[in-house]
């Protein structure tokens, strides 16, 4: 799946899970591009995303993990 599509799908899922738009859209888009390009394991990439979502978006760990799992599915 192209990176642009991954972000669009992630953003839809974010709105569904969180109920609003991401606060840090540009930073989040850059992180997702970086994660999509990374050669690290999928677990490492999920941890990076969970960390960002909890730290900068203020999500609880459960919602952040759900979104990270969704991105992992998109990347596989």
N, CA, C and O atoms as a CHARMM CRD file, in Angstrom:
* protein
*
  304
    1    1 UNK  N      0.85400  -1.17700   0.00000 PROA 1      0.00000
    2    1 UNK  CA     0.00000   0.00000   0.00000 PROA 1      0.00000
    3    1 UNK  C      0.89900   1.24000   0.00000 PROA 1      0.00000
    4    1 UNK  O      1.82100   1.33200   0.81000 PROA 1      0.00000
    5    2 UNK  N      0.63800   2.19300  -0.90200 PROA 2      0.00000
    6    2 UNK  CA     1.43800   3.42300  -0.92400 PROA 2      0.00000
    7    2 UNK  C      1.35400   4.17700   0.40400 PROA 2      0.00000
    8    2 UNK  O      0.33400   4.13600   1.09200 PROA 2      0.00000
    9    3 UNK  N      2.43700   4.86100   0.74900 PROA 3      0.00000
   10    3 UNK  CA     2.50500   5.59300   2.02300 PROA 3      0.00000
   11    3 UNK  C      1.37100   6.60200   2.17500 PROA 3      0.00000
   12    3 UNK  O      0.81400   6.75900   3.26100 PROA 3      0.00000
   13    4 UNK  N      1.03500   7.28100   1.08700 PROA 4      0.00000
   14    4 UNK  CA    -0.04300   8.27000   1.12200 PROA 4      0.00000
   15    4 UNK  C     -1.36000   7.61800   1.54000 PROA 4      0.00000
   16    4 UNK  O     -2.12200   8.18200   2.32500 PROA 4      0.00000
   17    5 UNK  N     -1.61700   6.42600   1.00700 PROA 5      0.00000
   18    5 UNK  CA    -2.83600   5.69400   1.35500 PROA 5      0.00000
   19    5 UNK  C     -2.81000   5.23000   2.80500 PROA 5      0.00000
   20    5 UNK  O     -3.84100   5.22400   3.47800 PROA 5      0.00000
   21    6 UNK  N     -1.63100   4.84200   3.28800 PROA 6      0.00000
   22    6 UNK  CA    -1.50800   4.40900   4.68000 PROA 6      0.00000
   23    6 UNK  C     -1.90500   5.55100   5.60200 PROA 6      0.00000
   24    6 UNK  O     -2.64400   5.34000   6.56400 PROA 6      0.00000
   25    7 UNK  N     -1.42300   6.76000   5.32100 PROA 7      0.00000
   26    7 UNK  CA    -1.78300   7.88100   6.18500 PROA 7      0.00000
   27    7 UNK  C     -3.28400   8.16800   6.11400 PROA 7      0.00000
   28    7 UNK  O     -3.91500   8.42300   7.14000 PROA 7      0.00000
   29    8 UNK  N     -3.85000   8.12800   4.92600 PROA 8      0.00000
   30    8 UNK  CA    -5.28800   8.39900   4.77400 PROA 8      0.00000
   31    8 UNK  C     -6.10800   7.36600   5.54400 PROA 8      0.00000
   32    8 UNK  O     -7.07600   7.71800   6.21800 PROA 8      0.00000
   33    9 UNK  N     -5.72900   6.10600   5.44500 PROA 9      0.00000
   34    9 UNK  CA    -6.43300   5.05700   6.17600 PROA 9      0.00000
   35    9 UNK  C     -6.24100   5.22100   7.68200 PROA 9      0.00000
   36    9 UNK  O     -7.17800   5.03400   8.45800 PROA 9      0.00000
   37   10 UNK  N     -5.02200   5.57100   8.09000 PROA 10     0.00000
   38   10 UNK  CA    -4.74800   5.79200   9.50600 PROA 10     0.00000
   39   10 UNK  C     -5.59800   6.93900  10.04000 PROA 10     0.00000
   40   10 UNK  O     -6.16800   6.84600  11.12600 PROA 10     0.00000
   41   11 UNK  N     -5.67600   8.01600   9.27200 PROA 11     0.00000
   42   11 UNK  CA    -6.44000   9.17900   9.72100 PROA 11     0.00000
   43   11 UNK  C     -7.92300   8.83400   9.90600 PROA 11     0.00000
   44   11 UNK  O     -8.55400   9.30200  10.85500 PROA 11     0.00000
   45   12 UNK  N     -8.47900   8.01900   9.00600 PROA 12     0.00000
   46   12 UNK  CA    -9.86900   7.58100   9.15200 PROA 12     0.00000
   47   12 UNK  C    -10.03200   6.77200  10.43300 PROA 12     0.00000
   48   12 UNK  O    -10.97200   6.98200  11.19900 PROA 12     0.00000
   49   13 UNK  N     -9.10500   5.84600  10.65600 PROA 13     0.00000
   50   13 UNK  CA    -9.17100   5.00100  11.85200 PROA 13     0.00000
   51   13 UNK  C     -8.97700   5.84900  13.10700 PROA 13     0.00000
   52   13 UNK  O     -9.63000   5.59900  14.12000 PROA 13     0.00000
   53   14 UNK  N     -8.10400   6.83200  13.06000 PROA 14     0.00000
   54   14 UNK  CA    -7.87500   7.72700  14.19800 PROA 14     0.00000
   55   14 UNK  C     -9.17800   8.42600  14.58400 PROA 14     0.00000
   56   14 UNK  O     -9.54900   8.46000  15.75700 PROA 14     0.00000
   57   15 UNK  N     -9.86500   8.98000  13.59100 PROA 15     0.00000
   58   15 UNK  CA   -11.13800   9.66300  13.85900 PROA 15     0.00000
   59   15 UNK  C    -12.16900   8.69900  14.44600 PROA 15     0.00000
   60   15 UNK  O    -12.94800   9.07200  15.32300 PROA 15     0.00000
   61   16 UNK  N    -12.16700   7.46200  13.95800 PROA 16     0.00000
   62   16 UNK  CA   -13.09600   6.45200  14.46700 PROA 16     0.00000
   63   16 UNK  C    -12.78600   6.09900  15.92700 PROA 16     0.00000
   64   16 UNK  O    -13.69800   5.99200  16.74700 PROA 16     0.00000
   65   17 UNK  N    -11.51700   5.92200  16.24400 PROA 17     0.00000
   66   17 UNK  CA   -11.11000   5.50100  17.59300 PROA 17     0.00000
   67   17 UNK  C    -11.13800   6.65700  18.58300 PROA 17     0.00000
   68   17 UNK  O    -11.60300   6.50000  19.71300 PROA 17     0.00000
   69   18 UNK  N    -10.63900   7.82400  18.16200 PROA 18     0.00000
   70   18 UNK  CA   -10.47300   8.95900  19.07000 PROA 18     0.00000
   71   18 UNK  C    -11.65300   9.91800  19.02000 PROA 18     0.00000
   72   18 UNK  O    -11.95900  10.57300  20.01600 PROA 18     0.00000
   73   19 UNK  N    -12.31200  10.00700  17.88500 PROA 19     0.00000
   74   19 UNK  CA   -13.46500  10.88000  17.76700 PROA 19     0.00000
   75   19 UNK  C    -13.12800  12.30100  17.35200 PROA 19     0.00000
   76   19 UNK  O    -13.97700  13.18800  17.43900 PROA 19     0.00000
   77   20 UNK  N    -11.90800  12.52900  16.90400 PROA 20     0.00000
   78   20 UNK  CA   -11.50200  13.85600  16.43600 PROA 20     0.00000
   79   20 UNK  C    -10.29500  13.71900  15.52100 PROA 20     0.00000
   80   20 UNK  O     -9.73100  12.63500  15.37000 PROA 20     0.00000
   81   21 UNK  N     -9.91300  14.82900  14.91800 PROA 21     0.00000
   82   21 UNK  CA    -8.72300  14.86700  14.06300 PROA 21     0.00000
   83   21 UNK  C     -7.46400  14.83100  14.93200 PROA 21     0.00000
   84   21 UNK  O     -7.49100  15.28500  16.07600 PROA 21     0.00000
   85   22 UNK  N     -6.36500  14.29800  14.40300 PROA 22     0.00000
   86   22 UNK  CA    -5.10100  14.35900  15.15000 PROA 22     0.00000
   87   22 UNK  C     -4.68700  15.81400  15.38400 PROA 22     0.00000
   88   22 UNK  O     -4.89600  16.66500  14.51900 PROA 22     0.00000
   89   23 UNK  N     -4.10700  16.09700  16.53700 PROA 23     0.00000
   90   23 UNK  CA    -3.64100  17.45300  16.84400 PROA 23     0.00000
   91   23 UNK  C     -2.37000  17.79900  16.08400 PROA 23     0.00000
   92   23 UNK  O     -2.18300  18.94500  15.67500 PROA 23     0.00000
   93   24 UNK  N     -1.51600  16.83800  15.89500 PROA 24     0.00000
   94   24 UNK  CA    -0.19500  17.06000  15.28200 PROA 24     0.00000
   95   24 UNK  C     -0.11100  16.34100  13.93200 PROA 24     0.00000
   96   24 UNK  O      0.73600  15.47200  13.73000 PROA 24     0.00000
   97   25 UNK  N     -1.00100  16.71800  13.01800 PROA 25     0.00000
   98   25 UNK  CA    -1.10900  16.02500  11.73900 PROA 25     0.00000
   99   25 UNK  C      0.21300  15.93800  10.97800 PROA 25     0.00000
  100   25 UNK  O      0.58000  14.86500  10.49900 PROA 25     0.00000
  101   26 UNK  N      0.92100  17.04300  10.86300 PROA 26     0.00000
  102   26 UNK  CA     2.15800  17.04500  10.07600 PROA 26     0.00000
  103   26 UNK  C      3.21400  16.14200  10.69300 PROA 26     0.00000
  104   26 UNK  O      3.85500  15.36300   9.98700 PROA 26     0.00000
  105   27 UNK  N      3.40100  16.23900  12.00600 PROA 27     0.00000
  106   27 UNK  CA     4.37400  15.38400  12.68200 PROA 27     0.00000
  107   27 UNK  C      3.97000  13.91900  12.58200 PROA 27     0.00000
  108   27 UNK  O      4.81200  13.04400  12.38200 PROA 27     0.00000
  109   28 UNK  N      2.70100  13.66600  12.71900 PROA 28     0.00000
  110   28 UNK  CA     2.20400  12.30500  12.64100 PROA 28     0.00000
  111   28 UNK  C      2.39900  11.73500  11.23500 PROA 28     0.00000
  112   28 UNK  O      2.78200  10.57500  11.08100 PROA 28     0.00000
  113   29 UNK  N      2.13900  12.53900  10.22600 PROA 29     0.00000
  114   29 UNK  CA     2.34300  12.10600   8.84300 PROA 29     0.00000
  115   29 UNK  C      3.82200  11.77000   8.60700 PROA 29     0.00000
  116   29 UNK  O      4.14100  10.76400   7.97400 PROA 29     0.00000
  117   30 UNK  N      4.70100  12.60500   9.11200 PROA 30     0.00000
  118   30 UNK  CA     6.14300  12.35400   8.94900 PROA 30     0.00000
  119   30 UNK  C      6.55800  11.07400   9.67800 PROA 30     0.00000
  120   30 UNK  O      7.36300  10.30000   9.16000 PROA 30     0.00000
  121   31 UNK  N      6.02000  10.85300  10.86100 PROA 31     0.00000
  122   31 UNK  CA     6.33300   9.63900  11.60700 PROA 31     0.00000
  123   31 UNK  C      5.84300   8.40100  10.85600 PROA 31     0.00000
  124   31 UNK  O      6.56200   7.40600  10.76900 PROA 31     0.00000
  125   32 UNK  N      4.64800   8.45400  10.32600 PROA 32     0.00000
  126   32 UNK  CA     4.12200   7.30400   9.58900 PROA 32     0.00000
  127   32 UNK  C      4.94300   7.02500   8.33400 PROA 32     0.00000
  128   32 UNK  O      5.15800   5.86500   7.98400 PROA 32     0.00000
  129   33 UNK  N      5.39900   8.06200   7.65800 PROA 33     0.00000
  130   33 UNK  CA     6.26800   7.86800   6.49300 PROA 33     0.00000
  131   33 UNK  C      7.56700   7.20500   6.92900 PROA 33     0.00000
  132   33 UNK  O      8.04900   6.27400   6.28200 PROA 33     0.00000
  133   34 UNK  N      8.12300   7.68900   8.02300 PROA 34     0.00000
  134   34 UNK  CA     9.35000   7.11100   8.55500 PROA 34     0.00000
  135   34 UNK  C      9.14700   5.64700   8.93500 PROA 34     0.00000
  136   34 UNK  O      9.99100   4.80300   8.63500 PROA 34     0.00000
  137   35 UNK  N      8.04300   5.35000   9.58700 PROA 35     0.00000
  138   35 UNK  CA     7.74400   3.97100   9.99200 PROA 35     0.00000
  139   35 UNK  C      7.57900   3.07800   8.76200 PROA 35     0.00000
  140   35 UNK  O      8.05000   1.94000   8.75100 PROA 35     0.00000
  141   36 UNK  N      6.91800   3.58900   7.73900 PROA 36     0.00000
  142   36 UNK  CA     6.70900   2.80000   6.52300 PROA 36     0.00000
  143   36 UNK  C      8.02600   2.49400   5.81900 PROA 36     0.00000
  144   36 UNK  O      8.16100   1.44200   5.19400 PROA 36     0.00000
  145   37 UNK  N      8.98200   3.38400   5.91100 PROA 37     0.00000
  146   37 UNK  CA    10.29000   3.20000   5.27200 PROA 37     0.00000
  147   37 UNK  C     11.25900   2.38400   6.12500 PROA 37     0.00000
  148   37 UNK  O     12.21700   1.81400   5.60300 PROA 37     0.00000
  149   38 UNK  N     11.01700   2.32800   7.41000 PROA 38     0.00000
  150   38 UNK  CA    11.96600   1.72200   8.34500 PROA 38     0.00000
  151   38 UNK  C     12.20300   0.25000   8.04800 PROA 38     0.00000
  152   38 UNK  O     11.31600  -0.47900   7.60200 PROA 38     0.00000
  153   39 UNK  N     13.41700  -0.14600   8.31200 PROA 39     0.00000
  154   39 UNK  CA    13.75900  -1.55200   8.15900 PROA 39     0.00000
  155   39 UNK  C     13.73400  -2.26700   9.50400 PROA 39     0.00000
  156   39 UNK  O     14.07800  -3.44600   9.58800 PROA 39     0.00000
  157   40 UNK  N     13.33400  -1.56900  10.54200 PROA 40     0.00000
  158   40 UNK  CA    13.24400  -2.17800  11.86400 PROA 40     0.00000
  159   40 UNK  C     12.05100  -3.13200  11.91100 PROA 40     0.00000
  160   40 UNK  O     11.22600  -3.16000  10.99800 PROA 40     0.00000
  161   41 UNK  N     11.97700  -3.89800  12.97200 PROA 41     0.00000
  162   41 UNK  CA    10.87900  -4.85800  13.09600 PROA 41     0.00000
  163   41 UNK  C      9.55500  -4.12400  13.26600 PROA 41     0.00000
  164   41 UNK  O      9.51300  -2.95900  13.66100 PROA 41     0.00000
  165   42 UNK  N      8.50000  -4.82400  12.96400 PROA 42     0.00000
  166   42 UNK  CA     7.17200  -4.22800  13.10200 PROA 42     0.00000
  167   42 UNK  C      6.89500  -3.88300  14.56500 PROA 42     0.00000
  168   42 UNK  O      6.20900  -2.90000  14.84400 PROA 42     0.00000
  169   43 UNK  N      7.41300  -4.67000  15.49200 PROA 43     0.00000
  170   43 UNK  CA     7.21600  -4.38100  16.91800 PROA 43     0.00000
  171   43 UNK  C      7.86600  -3.05300  17.30100 PROA 43     0.00000
  172   43 UNK  O      7.28900  -2.27000  18.05500 PROA 43     0.00000
  173   44 UNK  N      9.06000  -2.80600  16.78300 PROA 44     0.00000
  174   44 UNK  CA     9.75600  -1.54700  17.05800 PROA 44     0.00000
  175   44 UNK  C      8.96800  -0.37700  16.49100 PROA 44     0.00000
  176   44 UNK  O      8.83300   0.66100  17.13900 PROA 44     0.00000
  177   45 UNK  N      8.45400  -0.54400  15.29200 PROA 45     0.00000
  178   45 UNK  CA     7.68300   0.52600  14.66300 PROA 45     0.00000
  179   45 UNK  C      6.39700   0.79900  15.42800 PROA 45     0.00000
  180   45 UNK  O      5.99600   1.95400  15.57300 PROA 45     0.00000
  181   46 UNK  N      5.74900  -0.25100  15.91800 PROA 46     0.00000
  182   46 UNK  CA     4.52400  -0.06100  16.70500 PROA 46     0.00000
  183   46 UNK  C      4.83500   0.69400  18.00000 PROA 46     0.00000
  184   46 UNK  O      4.07200   1.56900  18.41000 PROA 46     0.00000
  185   47 UNK  N      5.94800   0.35700  18.63600 PROA 47     0.00000
  186   47 UNK  CA     6.33200   1.04600  19.87600 PROA 47     0.00000
  187   47 UNK  C      6.57000   2.53400  19.62000 PROA 47     0.00000
  188   47 UNK  O      6.16700   3.37700  20.42200 PROA 47     0.00000
  189   48 UNK  N      7.22600   2.85600  18.50000 PROA 48     0.00000
  190   48 UNK  CA     7.46400   4.26400  18.14600 PROA 48     0.00000
  191   48 UNK  C      6.14300   5.00500  17.99400 PROA 48     0.00000
  192   48 UNK  O      5.99300   6.12700  18.47800 PROA 48     0.00000
  193   49 UNK  N      5.19800   4.38000  17.32800 PROA 49     0.00000
  194   49 UNK  CA     3.90500   5.02900  17.09400 PROA 49     0.00000
  195   49 UNK  C      3.12300   5.17500  18.40000 PROA 49     0.00000
  196   49 UNK  O      2.53200   6.22500  18.65100 PROA 49     0.00000
  197   50 UNK  N      3.11600   4.13700  19.22700 PROA 50     0.00000
  198   50 UNK  CA     2.42700   4.21500  20.52200 PROA 50     0.00000
  199   50 UNK  C      3.03800   5.33400  21.35900 PROA 50     0.00000
  200   50 UNK  O      2.31500   6.10600  21.98700 PROA 50     0.00000
  201   51 UNK  N      4.35700   5.42400  21.36900 PROA 51     0.00000
  202   51 UNK  CA     5.03600   6.47800  22.13000 PROA 51     0.00000
  203   51 UNK  C      4.60800   7.86100  21.64600 PROA 51     0.00000
  204   51 UNK  O      4.30200   8.73100  22.46100 PROA 51     0.00000
  205   52 UNK  N      4.58300   8.07300  20.34600 PROA 52     0.00000
  206   52 UNK  CA     4.17200   9.35900  19.79300 PROA 52     0.00000
  207   52 UNK  C      2.72100   9.66800  20.16200 PROA 52     0.00000
  208   52 UNK  O      2.41200  10.77100  20.61300 PROA 52     0.00000
  209   53 UNK  N      1.84600   8.70600  19.97300 PROA 53     0.00000
  210   53 UNK  CA     0.42100   8.93600  20.21800 PROA 53     0.00000
  211   53 UNK  C      0.12200   9.22300  21.68400 PROA 53     0.00000
  212   53 UNK  O     -0.75200  10.03400  21.99100 PROA 53     0.00000
  213   54 UNK  N      0.83000   8.57500  22.57700 PROA 54     0.00000
  214   54 UNK  CA     0.58300   8.82700  24.00100 PROA 54     0.00000
  215   54 UNK  C      1.23500  10.13900  24.44200 PROA 54     0.00000
  216   54 UNK  O      0.67000  10.87100  25.25600 PROA 54     0.00000
  217   55 UNK  N      2.40700  10.43200  23.91300 PROA 55     0.00000
  218   55 UNK  CA     3.13900  11.62600  24.32600 PROA 55     0.00000
  219   55 UNK  C      2.58800  12.89900  23.68400 PROA 55     0.00000
  220   55 UNK  O      2.30400  13.87200  24.38300 PROA 55     0.00000
  221   56 UNK  N      2.43700  12.89600  22.37300 PROA 56     0.00000
  222   56 UNK  CA     2.09100  14.13200  21.65900 PROA 56     0.00000
  223   56 UNK  C      0.61000  14.28800  21.33900 PROA 56     0.00000
  224   56 UNK  O      0.13000  15.40900  21.16800 PROA 56     0.00000
  225   57 UNK  N     -0.11300  13.18700  21.25700 PROA 57     0.00000
  226   57 UNK  CA    -1.55000  13.26100  20.98500 PROA 57     0.00000
  227   57 UNK  C     -2.36400  13.11400  22.26500 PROA 57     0.00000
  228   57 UNK  O     -3.56500  13.38400  22.27500 PROA 57     0.00000
  229   58 UNK  N     -1.71800  12.69100  23.33600 PROA 58     0.00000
  230   58 UNK  CA    -2.40300  12.55900  24.62000 PROA 58     0.00000
  231   58 UNK  C     -3.36400  11.37600  24.70800 PROA 58     0.00000
  232   58 UNK  O     -4.27100  11.37300  25.54100 PROA 58     0.00000
  233   59 UNK  N     -3.17000  10.37500  23.85300 PROA 59     0.00000
  234   59 UNK  CA    -4.05700   9.21200  23.88400 PROA 59     0.00000
  235   59 UNK  C     -3.67300   8.28100  25.02200 PROA 59     0.00000
  236   59 UNK  O     -2.52800   8.26500  25.47300 PROA 59     0.00000
  237   60 UNK  N     -4.64800   7.50700  25.47600 PROA 60     0.00000
  238   60 UNK  CA    -4.30400   6.48700  26.45900 PROA 60     0.00000
  239   60 UNK  C     -3.64300   5.31800  25.71900 PROA 60     0.00000
  240   60 UNK  O     -3.74200   5.20500  24.49700 PROA 60     0.00000
  241   61 UNK  N     -2.97900   4.46600  26.47200 PROA 61     0.00000
  242   61 UNK  CA    -2.20600   3.37000  25.87900 PROA 61     0.00000
  243   61 UNK  C     -3.08200   2.41700  25.06700 PROA 61     0.00000
  244   61 UNK  O     -2.64000   1.88000  24.05100 PROA 61     0.00000
  245   62 UNK  N     -4.30700   2.20800  25.50700 PROA 62     0.00000
  246   62 UNK  CA    -5.19900   1.28200  24.80600 PROA 62     0.00000
  247   62 UNK  C     -5.53400   1.78100  23.39200 PROA 62     0.00000
  248   62 UNK  O     -5.44600   1.02700  22.42300 PROA 62     0.00000
  249   63 UNK  N     -5.91000   3.03600  23.29100 PROA 63     0.00000
  250   63 UNK  CA    -6.24300   3.60200  21.97600 PROA 63     0.00000
  251   63 UNK  C     -4.99300   3.67800  21.09400 PROA 63     0.00000
  252   63 UNK  O     -5.05200   3.37200  19.90400 PROA 63     0.00000
  253   64 UNK  N     -3.87300   4.08400  21.67600 PROA 64     0.00000
  254   64 UNK  CA    -2.62500   4.17900  20.91800 PROA 64     0.00000
  255   64 UNK  C     -2.21100   2.80900  20.38500 PROA 64     0.00000
  256   64 UNK  O     -1.76300   2.68900  19.24500 PROA 64     0.00000
  257   65 UNK  N     -2.36100   1.79500  21.20400 PROA 65     0.00000
  258   65 UNK  CA    -2.00400   0.43300  20.78000 PROA 65     0.00000
  259   65 UNK  C     -2.93600  -0.04900  19.67900 PROA 65     0.00000
  260   65 UNK  O     -2.49000  -0.68300  18.72400 PROA 65     0.00000
  261   66 UNK  N     -4.21500   0.24200  19.80100 PROA 66     0.00000
  262   66 UNK  CA    -5.17500  -0.14500  18.75600 PROA 66     0.00000
  263   66 UNK  C     -4.79400   0.48400  17.41700 PROA 66     0.00000
  264   66 UNK  O     -4.82900  -0.17900  16.38000 PROA 66     0.00000
  265   67 UNK  N     -4.43500   1.75300  17.44500 PROA 67     0.00000
  266   67 UNK  CA    -4.03900   2.43700  16.20600 PROA 67     0.00000
  267   67 UNK  C     -2.72200   1.88000  15.66600 PROA 67     0.00000
  268   67 UNK  O     -2.57000   1.73300  14.45300 PROA 67     0.00000
  269   68 UNK  N     -1.78500   1.57300  16.53300 PROA 68     0.00000
  270   68 UNK  CA    -0.50400   1.00600  16.09900 PROA 68     0.00000
  271   68 UNK  C     -0.70200  -0.37700  15.47200 PROA 68     0.00000
  272   68 UNK  O     -0.05100  -0.71300  14.48300 PROA 68     0.00000
  273   69 UNK  N     -1.59000  -1.16300  16.04100 PROA 69     0.00000
  274   69 UNK  CA    -1.90500  -2.47800  15.47400 PROA 69     0.00000
  275   69 UNK  C     -2.51700  -2.31800  14.07300 PROA 69     0.00000
  276   69 UNK  O     -2.22000  -3.09000  13.16200 PROA 69     0.00000
  277   70 UNK  N     -3.35700  -1.32300  13.92700 PROA 70     0.00000
  278   70 UNK  CA    -3.98400  -1.04700  12.63300 PROA 70     0.00000
  279   70 UNK  C     -2.92400  -0.68600  11.59100 PROA 70     0.00000
  280   70 UNK  O     -2.96500  -1.18000  10.46400 PROA 70     0.00000
  281   71 UNK  N     -1.98500   0.16800  11.96700 PROA 71     0.00000
  282   71 UNK  CA    -0.91400   0.54800  11.04300 PROA 71     0.00000
  283   71 UNK  C     -0.07300  -0.67900  10.68900 PROA 71     0.00000
  284   71 UNK  O      0.32500  -0.84300   9.53500 PROA 71     0.00000
  285   72 UNK  N      0.19800  -1.52900  11.65700 PROA 72     0.00000
  286   72 UNK  CA     0.97400  -2.74700  11.38900 PROA 72     0.00000
  287   72 UNK  C      0.27600  -3.60500  10.33300 PROA 72     0.00000
  288   72 UNK  O      0.93200  -4.16600   9.45500 PROA 72     0.00000
  289   73 UNK  N     -1.04900  -3.70700  10.41900 PROA 73     0.00000
  290   73 UNK  CA    -1.80000  -4.47200   9.41600 PROA 73     0.00000
  291   73 UNK  C     -1.67600  -3.82200   8.03800 PROA 73     0.00000
  292   73 UNK  O     -1.53500  -4.51300   7.02900 PROA 73     0.00000
  293   74 UNK  N     -1.73100  -2.48800   8.00400 PROA 74     0.00000
  294   74 UNK  CA    -1.61300  -1.78800   6.72200 PROA 74     0.00000
  295   74 UNK  C     -0.24100  -1.99600   6.09500 PROA 74     0.00000
  296   74 UNK  O     -0.11300  -2.06000   4.87300 PROA 74     0.00000
  297   75 UNK  N      0.77700  -2.10000   6.93100 PROA 75     0.00000
  298   75 UNK  CA     2.13900  -2.24800   6.43200 PROA 75     0.00000
  299   75 UNK  C      2.47700  -3.67500   6.01200 PROA 75     0.00000
  300   75 UNK  O      3.44300  -3.89300   5.28100 PROA 75     0.00000
  301   76 UNK  N      1.70000  -4.63400   6.46000 PROA 76     0.00000
  302   76 UNK  CA     2.03400  -6.02500   6.13600 PROA 76     0.00000
  303   76 UNK  C      1.41700  -6.48700   4.84000 PROA 76     0.00000
  304   76 UNK  O      1.61000  -7.63500   4.43900 PROA 76     0.00000
